[in-house]
Amino acid sequence: MTALTKLVRNLGPGLLFASMAIGTSHLVLSTKAGAQYGWIMVIPIILANIFKYPFFEFGVRYTNITNKTLIEGYLNRGKGYLWFYTAITLITTFTILAALYTVTAGLFINLFNISGISISLIALALFVFISTLLIIGRYSFLEKSLKLVVSILFLALLVTTVLVIVKGKVAIPENFEPVPIFNEMGILFLIGLMGWMPTTVEASSWVSLWSIEKWKSGNYKPSLKESLQEFNVGYIMTGVLAIFFLIIGWFTLYGSNTILSGNAVKFADQVVQLFTTHIGSWAYIFIALAAFATMFSTCMTAHDAVARVGLDIIDKLSPNIKVQEKKWPFGMAILVLALINFIVVYGFSANMGQLVALATFVSFVVAPIIGYMNLKNVMSSEIPKEQQPNKPLQLLTYAGIIFLSFFSIYYFWIVVF
């Protein structure tokens, strides 16, 4: 079996990670970074991906070596670690899923010119459709379908980016003044971009859960080297696609003096409309497909992962229940999440921005703590010395913790004071 054949066979957790990460952080934040600040924003995007890499890699490493999830690792470090992670999960779970479905429903309405139907109703249809797919198809279907969706997404974005580059940058007027980066608004945007690039650190446990599920469904466990190679493919893809979105924003919007909406749905629609104006209406289908595939795949993977996290936490806090040994709890978790998040969408849509801001704030501030917890897992006695992270990766980990701590403290200071 060739190395490429092995890699294709092992594709799964890393691919799902890429699909989950390439959501609003890419579609909105990366595009907006290029649109408002130009090419210079490629630097923080690359830095964020480099500094956060160890925290996600540790999820793959710990699970491959121990056959345990990161969540079980937190419990093994002490019950306080697990309760801390549980609290973060409870705060962020419902608001983030509700926000993802709201943005996806809004995109569906705007991109395909649907009138007379509310966002709540489209969101309900998405909840029903995606829940059905996840319950019937489970992990195997999720992995196979996302291979297709991510392929479409990557090709659509590649075509879009090439078309943008070939067409050239939008004309910049003589009186154009670049938006300053190092004022309060610019710093807040920079913090948000790096905080959510490629995604929040607590999602590191999602990769470990998907890894175990893939081994169960495929009856094959790859070596540590193979698992890391597969994850690296997905991780690199998230960085490349972030740069694609940045180029699209930079070439089509930077210097155009366009006032960009702060609403994710309206902003994405702005990007699509301005892109087609810049390239031609015939290209609409490429950017529309890329935008919708981005958010749809994120909804699927996040919904699946949050359900698995919830069940794994219940198992670890109440080991006598053993919910994961039965089939029905997963479907029940999917439905409960869909119901609760639909209630949030329907009842709190006017305050969605504030709810998401709370989840964002919590995720951002605790990111270095979760990064440290992941480091404790892979440096514990459960991992043989020769399979623990090497010195350069350990140094990068500490640099990432310092990097995230600095921005988290500064973000906390700006938001609170």
N, C-alpha and C positions, 0 to 999 in steps of 0.2 A: 504494500500500500504506500503510495507516494505521500510526501509531506502535505501537498495541496489537498489530496483526497482526505487525509486525516483531519485537516483543518476544516474542510467543508462538513465532514461528519460531526465534528465537535461543535460547530456553530450552534449557539443557543443562548446561554446566559449573557455573553458579551453582546450579542445581537439585540437581545431584549433590553439590555442596559442602554445601548445606543438609541433604540426606539423610544425608550422612556425619557432619556435625557434631551432628545431633540424635540423639545416642546416650545413653550413660550420663551424659554431662555434663548433659544435660537431664532425662532420665527419673529419674535418681537424685539428682544434685547439686542441680539447681534445685528439685525437689520437696522435698528434704531441707532446703534453705535456707529455704523458706517454712514448712515444718513445725516446724523448730527455732527459727528466729529471727524469723519474721514478715515483714511487708512491707518492712522496712528493707533486706533483702538484694537488693531490686531495684536498689539503687545500685551495688554491686560488679558485678552482672551487666551493667548498662548501661556502666559504666566499662571493663570488660574488652572488651566488644564494640567500643567506640569506640577504645581505645588499640591494639587488635590489627588494626583494619581495614586500615591501610596495608600491613602485611606480606602480607596475602592479596590485596589490590588489585594489588600490584606483580607478582604472578604472572600476572594477567590482562594488565596493561599491557605487561610485558616481552615476553610471548609474542605478543600481537597485533601489536606493532610490529616485532619481529625475526623472527617465525616460528620461534623457538627456544624450547625448554623452559627453565624456571628452572635445571634441572640442567645443561644445556649452558652456561647463563650462569655457573654456579659454576666450570665448567671454564675458561671464558674469563677469569675473574678470577684463576685460578691452580689448579693441580692439587691443592694443599693444601685448597682450599675443597671440591672434589669428594670427596676422601678423607674429610674431616671429615663431610660429609653422609652418605656411605656408611656410616661407622661408626655414626652415630646411627640410620640406617635398620636396620642389622643388629641393633642392641640392642633396638629397639622393635618391629620388625615381627612377629616370631613371637609374642611374649607378648601384644601388643595384639589381634591377630586371634584368638588362642586364647581370650582373655578375652571378646571380643565374642560369639563363638560359644557359649561356656559360659553367659553371661548370657541369651542368646537361647533356648538350649535349656532352661534352667531356667525362664524365663518361660513357654515353651510348655507345659511340664509343669504348672506351677502354675496358669496362667490357664485351661487347658482340662481340668484335673482328670484328668490321665493318671497311671495308677499301674502299677507293675510294670516300668517301663522306665527305665534309667539315663540320667543326663544325657549321658554319653559316647556312648550309642547315638543319642540324639536329635541330639547335635552332629554325629555321623557322617552322619546323614541330611541334616542341613542343609548340611554340606560337599559332599555328593554333589549335592544339589538345586541349590544356588547355583552350584557349579562348572559343572554342566551348562548352566545358564541363561547363564552368562557366556561359556562356550566356544562354544556354538551361536549365541547371540544377539549376542555381542560388544557394542560400544558402542551401536549403534543400538537394540538391545533393552533395554539397561540404561536408556538415556535415556527411551524410551517407557514402560517398565514403571514407572519411578520417578515419572513424571508422574502415574500412577494412584495409586501407593502414597502419595506425598507429599500428593496431594489428599485421599485417605481419612484420612491422618494429621491433616492440618490441620482437616478438617471434624469428625472425631471429637474432637479436642482443643478446637475451638471450642465444640461442643455441650456437652462435659464442663465447660468453664470457665463457660459461661453457666448451666448447671444448678447448678453450685456457688455462683455468685454469687446466683442467684435464691433458692436454699435458705437462704443466709446462713451465717455462721461458726458453727462448733461452739461450744457454750457453754464459757466459760472459768471454772473454779472460782475462788472468792475467794482461796484460799491459793496460787494459781499464781504461781510465780516464774520470770520469763523466763531463758532460758539465756544466760549472759554470752558476748559475742562476743570480747572482748579478753582472754581467758585463753589458755593455750597450745593447748588443744583447739580453741577458737574460731578462733584465728589460723591454725592448720593447715588447718581446714576452709575458711576464707576464701581461703587461698592455693591450695588444691586447686580450689575453685570458679572462681576467676579464671584459674588456670593452664589449665584445660580448657574455658574458655568463650571462643568457641564451640567451639574444638578446638585441638589442638597446632599450633604455628607451622610445623613441618616439613611439614604437609599443604598448605602454600601451593604446593608444586611439583605436587601432584595436580591442582589446578585448571588449571595450564598444560598438563599432559599431556592432560586431557580436552578442553581447547580445541582443540588440534591434531587430536585424534581426531575431534571433531565436524566440523571443516572438511573433513577427508578424507571422512567418511561422507556429508556433506551437499553436498559440492562448492560450498560457499559460505562466504566469509569475511566476517564482519561488520566494520564499522568499529570503531575504538577506542571511540568513544562508545557504540555499540550493545553491544559486549562488556561494558563497564563497567556499563551499565544492567542487562543480564541478570544479571551477578554481584551487583549491589546488591540486586536483588529477592530472590535466594537468601539473601544475607547478612542483610538485614532480617528475612526470615522466620525465620532461626535465633534472632534476638533476641526476636521476638514470641512464638515458641513456648516459649522459655526462661521468659518472663514468665507464659505460660499455665500451665506446670508449677509455677512458684512460687506462683501464685494457688491452684491445686488443693491444694498442700501447706499453704499458709497457712490456707485456709478449712476444710479437713477435719481437720487434725492439730494446728495450733498451739494450745497451751493445753490439749490433751487429756491431758497427762501420759503419753502413750504412749511406751514404750521402743522406739526405732527400731533395727532390725537394721543392723549394719555390712555385712552381706552384700547385694550388689546385687540378687540374685534374690529373697531373702526380703523385702528392703525394698520392692521393686516390688510383690510380692504383698500386703504390708501395706497399701500405698497403695490398691490395687484393692479389697481387702476393706473397709477403713475408708471408702472413698468410697461403696461400695454401701450400707454401713450408714447413712451420712449422707444419701444421696439416695434410695436404694431399689434393690432387687435388679434391677429392670427396666433400670437404667442400666448394669449390669455390662458389657454388650457394647461400649459406647462406650469406656470406659477400657481394657478388655481389648484391643480393636482398636488403640487409640492406642498402648498400651505395646508390643504385639508388632510393629506396623508400624514403630515407632520403631527397634527393635533389628534387625529383619529388613533394613530398607533400609540401615542402617548397616553390617551385615555385607556386603551386596552391594557397596556403593560402596567400602568399605575394601579388600575382597578384590581388586576390579578395580584400584584405584589402586596398591596395593602391588605387584601383578604388573607394572604398567606402569613403576613407579619402578625396580624391579629390572632390567627389560630396558633401560631408558634409561641406567641407570648402567653396565651391561655394555657397551652401545654406545659410551658416551663414554670408558670406560677402555680398551676394546679395539676401536677403530674398524674394524679389518679384519674383525671377525666379522659386523657389520651384522645383528644378530638381528631388528631391527624391520622389515627389508625382507621378511622371510618371515612366513608366517601361523602356522606351527605353534609357534614359541616362546611366543606368548601363552598358548595352551592348555596347553602344558607348564608354564609358570610358575604358572598357576592351579592345576594338579594338584599340583605340588611344594609350593606354599604350603598347600594343603588337607591333604596328607599330613603335612607337618612339624607343622602346627598341631594336627592331630588327635592326633599322638603326644604333643605337649605337654599337650593336654587329658586324654588317657588316662593318661599316665605321671606328670604333675606336678600333677594337680588339687588334691592336698593342699597344694601350695606355690604355687598360682596367685596367691594374694594377695601373696606375696613377689616373685614374678616380675613381676607388674603394678606393684608398688611400685617395683621397679628401673626399669622402662620409664618410669613416671611421673616418677621423680626425674630421669632423664636428659633427658627431653623438657622438663621444667620448667626445669632449670638452663641448658640450651643455647638456650632460646627467644630471648633477646635477641641471641645470636650469629647465629642464622639470620635474625632480623629485620634485623640489620645487613648480612648477606650479600645479602639481597633489595634493600636500599637501594642497595648498591654496584652491583647489576645495573642498576637503572633510572636511576642517575645516571652510568652509564658512557658512553663515546663511541659505543656502539651505538645509543643512544637520542638522536634529535635534541633539541636544547635545548627547542624549543617543545612537545615531547611528554613531557618529563620532569615529575615531580610538581611542582605549584606550591608556593609558599612555605608556605601554611598546611598543606598535606599533609606537606611536609618537616618542619615544626615538630611536627606531630602524631606523625610517625615517631620523631623524637628523644625526644619525651615518652613514647612507647610503649616505646622501648628502655630509658629510665631507669626507667619503671614496672615493666617485666618484670625488669630487673636487680636492682632493690631487693628484689622478692619472691623472686627466684631465690636471691640471696645469703642472705636471711633463711631461706628454706626449706632451703638447703644447711646453714646453721649449726644449725638445729633438728634436722635428720635426722642429721647427722654428729656433732655435739657434744652 
